[in-house]
Amino acid sequence: MKEIYFAGGCFWGVQHFFSGVEGVSETLCGYANGNIESPSYEQVYTDTTGFAETVKVTYNPERISLEALTDLFFCIIDPLSLNKQGHDEGTRYRTGVYYTDAAESSVLEAVFAREAARAGAPLAVELEPLRNFYRAEERHQDYLVANPGGYCHLPLKTFVYLKAWQDIRNLLGDEPDSVARMAEIVSLLQERLRFFWVGFYRVLGGDRGEELVLGPFAGPAACIRIGYGRGVCGTAWKEGRTIVVPDVEEFPGHIACSALSKSEIVVPVIKEGCVTAVLDIDSKDISYFDEVDSLWLQKIAAFS
């Protein structure tokens, strides 16, 4: 077993998140990298001790890698926010990854570099050796298990997406057929998140040249073919980026397959530098999708 320490804002939500990760055997709330011995929560709360609320994660590297764990960590933080996560503000809520094995630093540095490139800016996340760690008081351990309706700075759908992502990964295994993989992804997303419409469009060639052709989907009947650069799907294909549309009526050239669709997210599937498909999801609600959906749906679409 190995251990890694994640500071991601209030430790209640961070512990609850990593407790649900397959391959993690134990999580523990505590205080890391401060300048006094055996601090209390009340002392740490003053922001004078140098400690960060931190979760010790013990995991089996044969079931989940340090790289995968750290990737998941970046799914639950704002890596550009300094000393603030959600509604919580102060140096005790700073973000960081603290390691005990110097040999792991290169793996962590690679993940940090990838995240900085994705964010397009320097990260406000510490990457340091662990200097010290003190267990938090018992009332903080597994807080959200004891208090299911208690405060958590993480959106509740984060936990739904984590479970869906893990189940899709396990379900697909090494299945080689891309259409079968898409069908399973659509089915599980619809079952867990109850979207109005969810499906894939595949980039296919034919007599009319390359276009998006309807693949596995769940929901009302939809457009069968979409041209390059047309509508939200065609634009996501053309630009090779995820597009979140709060109000489809305000998107130039939107293709209205259903009048009930009010907001939309489209995630390109990129293989070897080329868009091979897009994952298209619609909601009946205005402004339904946000950065949380974008992050997790990109991870899920990559399985297709």
Secondary structure, 3 states (H helix, E strand, C coil): CEEEEEEECCHHHHHHHHHCCCCEEEEEEEEECCCCCCCCHHHHHCCCCCCEEEEEEEECCCCCCHHHHHHHHHCCCCCCCCCEECCEECHHHCEEEEECCHHHHHHHHHHHHHHHHHHCCCCCEEEEECCCEEECCHHHCCHHHHCCCCCCCCCCHHHHHHHHHHHHHHHHCCCCCHHHHHHHHHHHHHHHHCCCEEEEEEEECCCCCCEEEEEEEECCCCCCEECCCCHHHHHHHHHCCCEEECCHHHCCCCCCCCCCCCEEEEEEEEECCEEEEEEEEEECCCCCCCHHHHHHHHHHHCCC
